[in-house]
Amino acid sequence: MTTQSLGVAVIGAGMAGKAHANAYRQAGAVYAPTLPDIRLVSVCDLNGAVAEEAAARFGFERHDTDWRAIVDDPSIDVVSVVVANFLHREVVEALLAAGKHVLCEKPLSDTIEDAEAMAQAARNASSIARIGLTYKRAPGIAFVRELVQSGRLGNVLHFSGRYWTDYGAHPDAPMSWRYQGPNGSGALADVGSHLSYVAEFVCGDMKNVSGARLSTTINERPRPLGAVVGHTRGGVSDEMVPVENDDYAGFTCEFEHGVGTLEVSRVALAHPTSLFFEVFGTKGAARWDQRSFAEVDVAFHDDPDDVVGYRTVQLGSAHPYVGGGFPIDIAGVGHGQNDQFVFQARAFLEEVAGIPEAESLPRNASFDDGLRNMRLLGAVVKSHEAGGATVDVPVA
Ligand SMILES: NC(=O)c1ccc[n+]([C@@H]2O[C@H](COP(=O)([O-])OP(=O)(O)OC[C@H]3O[C@@H](n4cnc5c(N)ncnc54)[C@H](O)[C@@H]3O)[C@@H](O)[C@H]2O)c1
């Protein structure tokens, strides 16, 4: 039984909130028209000017400044929660209690305790709760996963991944929620949540982590003079505020088959957002780099000796999401991170509309997946605290 019409709202209209608002607007335009009527009802942000601009820009009917207006509006069915991590729990629990379908941004929260409570709330809910581990929707990453799962790369030998960003590279980058919270809620949670999810998405579950090191490299930051949205820099005061969490994290891990190294940073100058990884198997290797989003490099052992080496494959109609998804789906047209949010929104709306998974995109990650991801990151923190000791990743 499919739904006739769905009302949508986005709470938080900062950097990622705008990507969600845009994604709901575009979701009907990827693939054939299977979605019910999507009503873009409200964009909500504590900052009224930000909410108003985003609502107008992405074609929503209205804006709100209090998220409780979204909870209380019976015409809203589907809500993205795109505020700071420490706010996720309160907002998500109220939305689920009101029967809304919730797509919450990663990481699930800033503490394991809150994440556990949220996962329990999702299990008890009558509505659907999903988490935006968005890189699942990168066509290149989905393709590399297919190469591993189909056996074309053989058994995984090792994975090497980095997610480097530079939003904190300048000592004058203003204090924001990203720099506050327990150790591990910094770069590790912000971009390490994505990288560790991608590592498991491609290679399977990690059994344990070891050799972890977290480091705060810039210990205080200036208080901003105005609102900080996303990674923007702006006017700052002379007053310095202590940085509470990690700028850098690195660790090794063991999968069922193979091992890996992962490294994340928010102080890697000249890398605005660079997730890249390489996976080596017994039959071949593959690598993906966010800076060449629509390409994957592959190499195979059974190529003739004199031409063994990486070749670049441009992603097109033969590849996940691109084929049939984009209006022009031939290789070379290109796509990027904003498109991931569109496929994510499409998958969520189709699930809410009651379209079976076999006729839809793979479902978004569950809150239990989000909790596992937080437990994995928690194991990394424990390894760091124990001088790099091996720590098992808790099974849910
Ligand atoms: N999937 C991705 O690729 C991706 C990328 C960036 C951020 N994120 C996630 O999205 C979330 C938000 O990150 P961001 O970079 O957009 O943050 P941001 O700081 O740019 O935006 C947050 C917005 O929330 C608003 N806000 C604060 N308190 C509020 C409240 N009580 N009610 C309503 N609005 C409120 C702020 O005014 C701000 O505009 C985080 O969980 C982050 O981890 C995900």
The ligand as a MOL file (V3000), in Angstrom:
LIG
                    3D

  0  0  0     0  0            999 V3000
M  V30 BEGIN CTAB
M  V30 COUNTS 44 48 0 0 0
M  V30 BEGIN ATOM
M  V30 1 N 26.3440 13.7270 5.7600 0
M  V30 2 C 27.2070 14.7070 5.5710 0
M  V30 3 O 27.9490 14.7080 4.5970 0
M  V30 4 C 27.2660 15.8400 6.5660 0
M  V30 5 C 27.9780 17.0010 6.2460 0
M  V30 6 C 28.0110 18.0330 7.1910 0
M  V30 7 C 27.3670 17.9020 8.4020 0
M  V30 8 N 26.6920 16.7490 8.6840 0 CHG=1
M  V30 9 C 25.9670 16.5970 9.9630 0
M  V30 10 O 24.8430 17.4820 9.9310 0
M  V30 11 C 24.6220 18.0220 11.2280 0
M  V30 12 C 24.6910 19.5520 11.1380 0
M  V30 13 O 25.9680 19.9350 10.6560 0
M  V30 14 P 26.1740 21.3160 9.8680 0
M  V30 15 O 27.5450 21.3350 9.3660 0
M  V30 16 O 25.0690 21.5330 8.8970 0 CHG=-1
M  V30 17 O 26.0470 22.3250 11.1030 0
M  V30 18 P 25.8510 23.9050 11.0380 0
M  V30 19 O 26.4410 24.4230 12.2910 0
M  V30 20 O 26.2730 24.4470 9.7210 0
M  V30 21 O 24.2670 24.0770 11.0610 0
M  V30 22 C 23.4850 23.7540 12.1680 0
M  V30 23 C 22.2630 24.6720 12.1220 0
M  V30 24 O 21.4290 24.3010 13.2250 0
M  V30 25 C 20.8440 25.5000 13.7240 0
M  V30 26 N 20.3500 25.2400 15.0740 0
M  V30 27 C 21.0580 25.2550 16.2370 0
M  V30 28 N 20.2290 24.9750 17.2670 0
M  V30 29 C 19.0080 24.7640 16.7420 0
M  V30 30 C 17.7330 24.4420 17.2890 0
M  V30 31 N 17.5700 24.2580 18.6040 0
M  V30 32 N 16.6850 24.3070 16.4510 0
M  V30 33 C 16.8220 24.4950 15.1190 0
M  V30 34 N 18.0090 24.8120 14.5400 0
M  V30 35 C 19.0690 24.9350 15.3420 0
M  V30 36 C 21.9500 26.5320 13.6400 0
M  V30 37 O 21.4390 27.8470 13.6620 0
M  V30 38 C 22.6110 26.1630 12.3080 0
M  V30 39 O 22.1050 26.9190 11.2310 0
M  V30 40 C 25.6650 17.4020 12.1440 0
M  V30 41 O 25.1070 16.2810 12.7640 0
M  V30 42 C 26.7670 16.9980 11.1860 0
M  V30 43 O 27.5470 15.9150 11.6670 0
M  V30 44 C 26.6280 15.7310 7.7850 0
M  V30 END ATOM
M  V30 BEGIN BOND
M  V30 1 1 1 2
M  V30 2 2 2 3
M  V30 3 1 2 4
M  V30 4 1 4 5
M  V30 5 2 4 44
M  V30 6 2 5 6
M  V30 7 1 6 7
M  V30 8 2 7 8
M  V30 9 1 8 9
M  V30 10 1 8 44
M  V30 11 1 9 10
M  V30 12 1 9 42
M  V30 13 1 10 11
M  V30 14 1 11 12
M  V30 15 1 11 40
M  V30 16 1 12 13
M  V30 17 1 13 14
M  V30 18 2 14 15
M  V30 19 1 14 16
M  V30 20 1 14 17
M  V30 21 1 17 18
M  V30 22 2 18 19
M  V30 23 1 18 20
M  V30 24 1 18 21
M  V30 25 1 21 22
M  V30 26 1 22 23
M  V30 27 1 23 24
M  V30 28 1 23 38
M  V30 29 1 24 25
M  V30 30 1 25 26
M  V30 31 1 25 36
M  V30 32 1 26 27
M  V30 33 1 26 35
M  V30 34 2 27 28
M  V30 35 1 28 29
M  V30 36 1 29 30
M  V30 37 2 29 35
M  V30 38 1 30 31
M  V30 39 2 30 32
M  V30 40 1 32 33
M  V30 41 2 33 34
M  V30 42 1 34 35
M  V30 43 1 36 37
M  V30 44 1 36 38
M  V30 45 1 38 39
M  V30 46 1 40 41
M  V30 47 1 40 42
M  V30 48 1 42 43
M  V30 END BOND
M  V30 END CTAB
M  END
